[in-house]
């Protein structure tokens, strides 16, 4: 399995979403982070399972929350370039 590395903006997106969910309901932010971790675990197991959304970028949907983990398969690691809310502008991450 290849290690996962986060683009700094993807890490910020994930943390910001967790903070927002936590402000809505106690432990909801923790459940969001667990859903993202579940998606990351699934990506690690079989990254090529997930559909290409543009170029070499793939997307794995989280369970329960309306988010997708956008990533690229690199020779030595998996690069997470976005933890994207599915109702946000779909092209905002393209410069990463």
C-alpha positions in Angstrom: 0.0 0.0 0.0 1.2 3.5 -0.8 1.2 6.2 1.9 -1.3 9.0 1.6 -0.1 12.6 1.5 -2.5 15.6 1.8 -2.2 18.8 -0.2 -2.2 21.6 2.5 -5.5 23.0 1.1 -7.1 19.5 1.3 -6.1 19.2 4.9 -7.5 22.6 5.7 -10.8 21.7 3.9 -11.1 18.6 6.0 -10.4 20.3 9.3 -12.7 23.3 8.5 -15.6 20.9 7.6 -15.0 18.9 10.9 -15.0 22.1 12.9 -18.3 23.2 11.2 -19.9 19.8 11.8 -18.8 19.8 15.4 -20.4 23.3 15.9 -23.7 21.9 14.6 -23.8 18.9 17.0 -21.4 17.4 19.5 -19.3 14.5 18.1 -20.6 15.2 14.5 -17.1 16.5 13.6 -15.5 13.4 14.9 -18.0 11.3 12.9 -17.1 13.3 9.8 -13.4 12.7 10.3 -14.1 9.0 10.8 -16.0 8.9 7.5 -13.0 10.6 5.7 -10.6 8.1 7.3 -12.9 5.2 6.1 -12.6 6.7 2.6 -8.9 7.0 2.9 -8.7 3.3 4.1 -10.7 2.2 1.0 -8.5 4.3 -1.3 -5.3 2.7 0.2 -6.7 -0.8 -0.4 -7.5 -0.3 -4.1 -7.0 3.2 -5.4 -7.7 2.3 -9.0 -11.2 1.2 -8.1 -12.4 4.8 -8.1 -13.6 6.6 -11.2 -11.5 9.2 -12.9 -13.3 12.6 -12.7 -10.8 14.6 -14.8 -7.4 13.8 -16.1 -5.7 11.6 -13.6 -7.8 12.7 -10.6 -10.1 10.1 -9.0 -12.9 10.5 -6.4 -13.9 8.4 -3.5 -17.2 9.3 -1.8 -17.5 9.3 1.9 -20.3 7.5 3.5 -23.0 9.5 5.3 -21.6 12.9 4.5 -21.8 14.7 1.1 -18.1 14.8 0.5 -15.7 13.2 -1.9 -11.9 12.7 -1.5 -10.1 13.7 -4.6 -6.8 12.1 -5.2 -4.0 11.2 -7.7 -2.1 8.0 -7.8 1.6 8.9 -7.8 4.5 6.4 -8.2 5.4 6.4 -4.5 2.3 7.8 -2.8 -1.4 8.8 -3.1 -1.8 12.5 -3.2 -5.1 13.8 -1.7 -5.8 17.1 -3.4 -9.3 17.8 -2.0 -11.8 16.9 0.5 -14.7 18.3 -1.5 -18.3 19.1 -0.5 -20.3 17.7 -3.3 -22.5 20.8 -3.6 -19.5 23.2 -4.0 -18.1 24.5 -7.3 -16.8 21.3 -8.8 -13.7 22.8 -10.4 -12.2 24.8 -7.5 -9.4 22.3 -6.9 -8.1 22.1 -10.5 -5.0 24.2 -9.8 -3.7 21.8 -7.1 
